[in-house]
Amino acid sequence: MESQVYEWPREAPDTDAAVLKQWLTGHGWEIDPTVFMTGARGPAVQVRRIGAAWQDGEPGLLILPGETVEYDGERMHTVVRPVTGAAAG
């Protein structure tokens, strides 16, 4: 069974984009080729269901650099990870 979680790294190189594309395809999703964003921490990608009618305002998911995405069997969503670091005090 294919993994249900994918971590989109910061400053993702083209090889990571290819792995993400393959992972999404395995779950019936794709990268929206009409949306491309890049920032100081790397590219962000917009994903959608394969074959979905795509118009402004339809649901999709924007994956930002450093985010983890989970497929729950129906939808993609980002996973909230606990923040680790120094304790306040």
N, C-alpha and C positions, 0 to 999 in steps of 0.2 A: 504494500500500500504506500502511496506517495505521501510525503510529509504534508501536514495540514498547516504548518507554520513556515514563513519565509522571512528572513531578516534582510531588509534592504539597507546596505551599508552606506555610511557617509562616504562621499567621494568615490562612488561606485564606478569602476571602469567598464568598458564595453563588454568584457567577459561576464560581469555580474548581470548586466542587462540581458544577455543571452540566456543565462541561467534562470532569471526571473521570467522571461518570456516562456521558456519551456515549462516551468513550474505552473504558471498561470494557465497555459494551454491544457495541461493535465487536469485542471479543475474547470475547464470550460470558460476561461476568462482570457482577455488579451489586453495589451497596452494600447491605449487610444493614440493613434499616430498623429492626430490633429492637435494634441496638447504636449508641449515640451517646455519645461521650466528648469532652470539651473540657478544655483545660488552658491554661496561661499562654501557650503558643506557638500555640494554635489547636486546631481540631478534629482528632480522629483518626477514621478510618473503618474499619469491618470490611467486607471484600469476600468474595464467594463466587461460585461458578458459577451462572449463571442456570438455574433449574429444579432445582438440587441439593436433595436432601432435607437439611434443616437441623436438626440436633439438637446439644445440647451435646457438645463433644468432637470434632465433625467438623472437617476441615481447612478453613481459610479464611485470610485474611490481614488482619492489623491494620496499617493504614498510619498512621504517626505523622507529625505536622507536620514538614516539612523532609526527609522521606524520598523517595527515588526508587524507583519500582516498574518492573519489567521483566516483560513477557509473553514467555515462551520458546516459545510455540506450543502449550503445554499448561497450564502453571501460571503464576501470578503469584508474584513474589518481590521482596524489597527488594534493591537494588543497593548494595554497599559501595563508597563513593567514597573515594579517598585524602584524608587530612586535609592541608590546606595551612595554612601559617602560619609563624611564626618558628622558625628552627632552634634546637634546644636547644644550650646550650654555655656 
